[in-house]
Amino acid sequence: MLEKKPSEGPDAAGEAAPGRRRRADRAIETRRKLIDAAARVVGAEGYANASVAKVTALAEIAQGTFYNYFASQQDLFDQLLPELGTELLESIRQRTAGESDSFAREEIGFRAFFDFLAERPEFYRILNEAETFAPKAYHDHMRNMAEGYMRALSRSHAKDELPGFERRELEVIIYAMLAARNYLSYRYLFRDGRTRRLPAWVDRAYMKLMTGGMLYGGTGERPRRARRSAKATDSAIVSDAAHFRPAPASPGESRIELEVTDACLGADGAIRRGILLKLIEAAATAAAAEISESQPRLLSLSTAFPNPAGDEDLAATARAQGSGSAIHVNVEVHAANGAPRAIATAQAVYEAERRDGI
């Protein structure tokens, strides 16, 4: 009877399978190293200055091994962007999984995109240079991104969440969103050679634009911020478009709050300087009146604006002190929600009679 060779034994296939798996795993790891190294090289130096030698040196892989995975340097370039794009889409998919609301998904996906760029800043340069140096990769990536968006917006359109838009107009929305990501990255993430996180207020501004535009697009309707009637009452001070109201304050202080409406804002979306000055004067006058026997008369007012005003409601707190007929008032303006940074500070001088015993 012939003796069986070890390779012919019943467990030969089972013994070979782990070996094949290990080789396959090593191959996947090697290819991953080459892709990561290429991303870093192109991200730092651009496609024009990238080379197989630089990539393999950074990956610590023999240059000859490179050609087991890519036919040429251009083949690597053609696979680089789609591969990173797949990582990006998977990151967004994981973050949006389980969220059914279309606008919540867009907000989460928007944040996920910029978080990905903050973690892999080289992606931005790879994407923007690819149209010239790897056009096939660029078009494959843009197609993948657009198709993913189209599936999501088609579902929203089918649920009547995009009133006023025709089915064919969805593609316009998609490319507007993609363009917004690119230019917002340029403006807010990559400046002065440094990579930053996207400011939260940029996120909010984008969502205001997109949700308002998509909800009301084509209908002629626009959401408007509610405005109080400009009617003076005993409990409020109204000046032009601004609605001022007295609020509880600490002993010895006066506090005036400003409820911001659209009419308070300038073209840049921030509270107009004139409104801030009126708020400061209202708080200073209220504080001066607390220690005066007669109506105080403003003699001088000096102001400083150490931090920019946004569109949040504000509160001005004033404290008055004086000797003789001169009353001095210090004022600070903060966000009404209690944020510590001062939007404005001021010193005012009033002429008035002080109350006896004060």
C-alpha positions as CSV (number, residue, x, y, z in Angstrom):
1,M,0.0,0.0,0.0
2,L,1.4,3.4,-1.0
3,E,2.0,5.9,1.8
4,K,0.2,9.2,1.5
5,K,2.3,12.3,1.2
6,P,1.6,15.0,3.7
7,S,0.2,17.2,1.0
8,E,-2.3,14.6,0.1
9,G,-3.7,14.2,3.7
10,P,-7.3,15.0,4.5
11,D,-6.2,18.2,6.3
12,A,-4.0,19.6,3.5
13,A,-6.6,22.0,2.2
14,G,-7.4,23.2,5.8
15,E,-3.8,23.8,6.5
16,A,-3.3,25.8,3.2
17,A,-6.3,28.0,3.7
18,P,-4.9,29.9,6.7
19,G,-1.7,30.5,4.7
20,R,-3.6,31.9,1.8
21,R,-5.5,34.1,4.1
22,R,-2.3,35.4,5.7
23,R,-0.9,36.2,2.3
24,A,-4.1,37.9,1.2
25,D,-4.1,40.0,4.5
26,R,-0.5,41.0,3.9
27,A,-1.3,42.0,0.3
28,I,-4.2,44.1,1.5
29,E,-2.0,45.7,4.2
30,T,0.8,46.5,1.7
31,R,-1.7,48.1,-0.8
32,R,-3.1,50.1,2.1
33,K,0.3,51.4,3.0
34,L,1.0,52.4,-0.6
35,I,-2.4,54.3,-0.8
36,D,-1.8,56.0,2.5
37,A,1.7,57.0,1.5
38,A,0.5,58.3,-1.8
39,A,-2.1,60.4,-0.1
40,R,0.5,62.0,2.2
41,V,2.9,62.6,-0.7
42,V,0.3,64.1,-3.0
43,G,-1.3,66.0,-0.1
44,A,2.0,67.6,0.8
45,E,3.7,68.1,-2.6
46,G,0.9,67.7,-5.2
47,Y,0.6,65.2,-8.1
48,A,3.2,67.0,-10.1
49,N,5.9,66.4,-7.5
50,A,4.8,62.9,-6.5
51,S,6.8,59.8,-7.6
52,V,6.8,56.1,-7.1
53,A,10.2,56.4,-5.4
54,K,8.8,58.9,-2.8
55,V,5.7,56.8,-2.2
56,T,7.5,53.5,-1.7
57,A,10.1,55.2,0.5
58,L,7.4,56.7,2.8
59,A,5.6,53.3,2.9
60,E,8.9,51.5,3.6
61,I,8.2,49.1,0.7
62,A,10.6,48.0,-2.0
63,Q,10.1,49.9,-5.2
64,G,9.8,46.7,-7.2
65,T,6.9,45.6,-5.0
66,F,4.9,48.6,-6.0
67,Y,4.3,47.1,-9.5
68,N,2.6,44.0,-7.9
69,Y,-0.2,46.3,-7.0
70,F,-0.3,49.1,-9.5
71,A,0.6,49.0,-13.2
72,S,2.1,52.5,-13.1
73,Q,2.3,55.7,-11.3
74,Q,-0.8,57.0,-13.2
75,D,-2.7,53.8,-12.2
76,L,-2.0,54.7,-8.6
77,F,-3.2,58.2,-9.2
78,D,-6.4,56.9,-10.8
79,Q,-7.2,54.7,-7.8
80,L,-6.2,57.2,-5.1
81,L,-9.1,59.6,-5.1
82,P,-11.9,57.0,-5.5
83,E,-10.4,55.0,-2.6
84,L,-10.3,58.0,-0.3
85,G,-13.7,59.0,-1.5
86,T,-15.0,55.5,-0.5
87,E,-13.6,56.1,3.0
88,L,-15.3,59.5,3.1
89,L,-18.7,58.0,2.1
90,E,-18.4,55.2,4.6
91,S,-17.6,57.7,7.4
92,I,-20.7,59.7,6.4
93,R,-22.8,56.6,6.2
94,Q,-21.9,55.4,9.6
95,R,-22.6,58.8,11.1
96,T,-26.1,59.1,9.4
97,A,-27.2,55.5,10.0
98,G,-30.5,55.4,11.8
99,E,-31.5,59.0,11.1
100,S,-34.6,59.2,9.0
101,D,-35.2,62.9,8.9
102,S,-33.8,64.3,5.7
103,F,-32.6,67.6,7.0
104,A,-31.0,66.0,10.1
105,R,-29.2,63.6,7.9
106,E,-27.8,66.5,5.8
107,E,-26.6,68.3,8.9
108,I,-24.9,65.2,10.2
109,G,-23.4,64.4,6.8
110,F,-22.2,68.0,6.4
111,R,-20.4,67.8,9.8
112,A,-19.0,64.3,9.0
113,F,-17.5,65.7,5.7
114,F,-15.6,68.4,7.5
115,D,-14.6,66.1,10.3
116,F,-13.1,63.8,7.7
117,L,-11.2,66.6,6.1
118,A,-9.8,67.7,9.5
119,E,-8.6,64.1,10.1
120,R,-7.3,63.7,6.5
121,P,-6.5,67.2,5.2
122,E,-4.6,65.8,2.3
123,F,-7.9,64.8,0.7
124,Y,-8.6,68.5,-0.2
125,R,-5.6,68.9,-2.4
126,I,-6.0,65.4,-3.9
127,L,-9.5,66.2,-4.9
128,N,-8.8,69.7,-6.3
129,E,-5.8,68.7,-8.4
130,A,-7.3,65.4,-9.6
131,E,-9.3,67.0,-12.4
132,T,-6.0,67.9,-14.1
133,F,-3.7,65.0,-13.0
134,A,-6.1,62.1,-12.6
135,P,-9.3,63.1,-14.5
136,K,-10.7,59.5,-14.5
137,A,-10.4,59.4,-10.7
138,Y,-12.0,62.8,-10.4
139,H,-15.0,61.9,-12.6
140,D,-15.4,58.6,-10.8
141,H,-15.4,60.3,-7.4
142,M,-17.8,63.0,-8.4
143,R,-20.1,60.4,-9.9
144,N,-20.1,58.4,-6.7
145,M,-20.8,61.5,-4.6
146,A,-23.6,62.7,-6.8
147,E,-25.2,59.2,-7.0
148,G,-25.2,58.9,-3.2
149,Y,-26.9,62.3,-2.9
150,M,-29.4,61.5,-5.7
151,R,-30.6,58.4,-3.8
152,A,-31.1,60.5,-0.6
153,L,-32.8,63.4,-2.3
154,S,-35.0,61.2,-4.4
155,R,-36.3,59.6,-1.2
156,S,-37.0,63.1,0.2
157,H,-38.7,64.2,-3.0
158,A,-40.9,61.1,-3.0
159,K,-42.0,62.0,0.6
160,D,-42.9,65.6,-0.6
161,E,-40.1,67.1,1.6
162,L,-38.9,69.3,-1.3
163,P,-42.0,71.3,-2.3
164,G,-41.6,73.4,-5.4
165,F,-38.7,71.4,-6.9
166,E,-39.1,69.2,-10.0
167,R,-37.4,65.8,-10.1
168,R,-34.9,67.1,-12.7
169,E,-33.9,70.0,-10.4
170,L,-32.5,67.7,-7.7
171,E,-29.2,67.5,-9.6
172,V,-28.8,71.2,-9.3
173,I,-29.2,71.0,-5.5
174,I,-26.7,68.2,-5.4
175,Y,-23.9,70.1,-7.2
176,A,-24.7,73.3,-5.2
177,M,-24.1,71.2,-2.0
178,L,-20.9,69.7,-3.3
179,A,-19.6,73.2,-4.4
180,A,-20.5,74.6,-0.9
181,R,-18.4,71.9,0.7
182,N,-15.4,72.7,-1.5
183,Y,-15.5,76.5,-1.0
184,L,-16.3,76.4,2.7
185,S,-13.3,74.1,3.1
186,Y,-11.1,76.6,1.3
187,R,-12.4,79.5,3.4
188,Y,-12.6,78.0,6.9
189,L,-10.5,74.9,7.1
190,F,-7.3,75.5,5.2
191,R,-5.8,79.0,5.9
192,D,-2.3,80.2,6.6
193,G,-0.9,76.7,6.1
194,R,-2.9,75.4,9.0
195,T,-5.8,73.0,9.2
196,R,-8.8,74.0,11.4
197,R,-12.1,72.5,12.5
198,L,-15.2,74.0,10.9
199,P,-16.7,76.7,13.2
200,A,-20.1,75.7,14.5
201,W,-21.6,79.0,13.3
202,V,-20.7,78.1,9.7
203,D,-22.5,74.8,10.1
204,R,-25.6,76.7,11.3
205,A,-25.5,79.2,8.5
206,Y,-25.2,76.5,5.9
207,M,-28.2,74.6,7.4
208,K,-30.3,77.8,7.5
209,L,-29.6,78.3,3.8
210,M,-30.1,74.7,2.8
211,T,-33.2,73.8,4.8
212,G,-34.8,77.2,4.1
213,G,-34.1,76.9,0.4
214,M,-35.2,73.3,0.1
215,L,-38.3,73.6,2.2
216,Y,-39.5,76.8,0.4
217,G,-37.7,76.6,-2.9
218,G,-39.9,77.5,-5.9
219,T,-43.0,78.3,-3.8
220,G,-42.4,82.0,-3.3
221,E,-42.6,81.6,0.5
222,R,-39.8,82.4,2.8
223,P,-39.7,81.9,6.6
224,R,-39.6,85.1,8.5
225,R,-38.4,85.8,12.0
226,A,-41.2,86.9,14.2
227,R,-41.1,90.5,15.1
228,R,-42.8,92.2,18.1
229,S,-45.0,95.2,17.4
230,A,-43.1,98.5,17.8
231,K,-45.6,99.6,20.4
232,A,-44.3,101.3,23.6
233,T,-45.5,100.0,26.9
234,D,-44.7,100.7,30.5
235,S,-42.7,97.5,30.8
236,A,-40.5,98.0,27.7
237,I,-38.5,100.5,25.8
238,V,-38.8,100.4,22.1
239,S,-36.4,102.2,19.8
240,D,-36.8,101.9,16.0
241,A,-36.4,98.2,15.1
242,A,-35.0,97.2,18.4
243,H,-37.1,95.9,21.3
244,F,-35.5,96.7,24.7
245,R,-36.9,95.4,28.0
246,P,-35.8,95.9,31.6
247,A,-34.7,92.7,33.3
248,P,-33.9,91.6,36.9
249,A,-30.4,92.7,37.9
250,S,-28.1,92.4,40.9
251,P,-28.4,95.1,43.6
252,G,-26.9,98.4,42.5
253,E,-27.1,97.5,38.8
254,S,-29.6,98.0,35.9
255,R,-30.0,95.5,33.1
256,I,-31.7,96.0,29.8
257,E,-32.2,93.2,27.3
258,L,-32.4,93.4,23.6
259,E,-34.6,90.9,21.7
260,V,-33.0,90.7,18.3
261,T,-35.2,90.7,15.1
262,D,-34.2,90.7,11.5
263,A,-34.6,94.5,11.4
264,C,-31.7,94.8,13.9
265,L,-29.2,93.1,11.6
266,G,-27.0,94.6,9.0
267,A,-26.0,93.2,5.6
268,D,-23.3,91.1,7.3
269,G,-25.8,89.3,9.5
270,A,-24.5,91.0,12.7
271,I,-26.4,93.4,15.0
272,R,-26.1,97.0,13.7
273,R,-23.7,99.3,15.6
274,G,-26.4,101.9,16.0
275,I,-28.6,99.3,17.8
276,L,-25.8,98.4,20.1
277,L,-25.2,102.1,21.0
278,K,-28.9,102.6,21.8
279,L,-28.9,99.5,24.0
280,I,-25.8,100.9,25.9
281,E,-27.4,104.3,26.3
282,A,-30.7,102.7,27.5
283,A,-28.9,100.7,30.2
284,A,-26.7,103.6,31.2
285,T,-29.7,106.0,31.5
286,A,-31.6,103.5,33.6
287,A,-28.7,103.1,36.0
288,A,-28.2,106.9,36.3
289,A,-31.9,107.4,36.9
290,E,-31.7,105.0,39.9
291,I,-29.5,107.4,41.9
292,S,-30.8,110.7,40.5
293,E,-33.6,112.9,41.8
294,S,-34.2,114.4,38.4
295,Q,-34.0,113.2,34.8
296,P,-30.3,112.6,34.1
297,R,-28.7,114.3,31.1
298,L,-26.0,112.5,29.1
299,L,-22.8,114.5,28.9
300,S,-20.4,112.0,27.3
301,L,-20.3,108.4,26.2
302,S,-17.2,106.4,25.2
303,T,-17.5,102.9,23.9
304,A,-15.4,99.9,22.9
305,F,-16.3,96.8,20.9
306,P,-13.8,94.0,21.9
307,N,-15.7,91.2,20.2
308,P,-18.0,91.1,17.2
309,A,-21.7,90.9,17.7
310,G,-23.6,88.0,16.1
311,D,-27.4,87.7,15.8
312,E,-28.0,86.5,19.4
313,D,-30.1,88.4,22.0
314,L,-28.1,90.7,24.2
315,A,-28.1,92.1,27.7
316,A,-26.5,95.4,28.8
317,T,-25.6,95.7,32.5
318,A,-24.9,99.1,34.0
319,R,-23.6,100.3,37.4
320,A,-23.8,104.0,38.4
321,Q,-21.9,106.0,41.0
322,G,-21.3,109.7,41.5
323,S,-20.4,112.7,43.5
324,G,-22.3,116.0,43.4
325,S,-24.2,116.4,40.1
326,A,-21.9,114.1,38.1
327,I,-22.9,110.5,37.7
328,H,-20.5,108.0,36.2
329,V,-21.8,104.8,34.6
330,N,-20.0,101.7,33.5
331,V,-21.8,99.4,31.0
332,E,-21.0,95.9,29.7
333,V,-22.9,94.1,26.9
334,H,-23.0,90.3,26.8
335,A,-25.0,87.7,25.1
336,A,-28.3,87.2,27.0
337,N,-27.5,83.5,27.4
338,G,-24.7,84.3,29.8
339,A,-21.7,83.9,27.6
340,P,-18.7,85.5,29.4
341,R,-17.1,87.5,26.5
342,A,-18.1,91.1,26.3
343,I,-19.6,92.3,23.1
344,A,-19.2,96.0,24.1
345,T,-18.1,98.1,27.0
346,A,-18.8,101.8,27.7
347,Q,-18.3,104.6,30.2
348,A,-20.9,107.4,30.4
349,V,-21.1,110.6,32.4
350,Y,-24.5,112.2,33.3
351,E,-25.5,115.5,34.9
352,A,-28.3,115.2,37.5
353,E,-29.2,115.6,41.1
354,R,-28.5,112.6,43.3
355,R,-31.1,111.3,45.7
356,D,-30.6,112.2,49.4
357,G,-28.8,109.5,51.4
358,I,-27.2,107.8,48.5
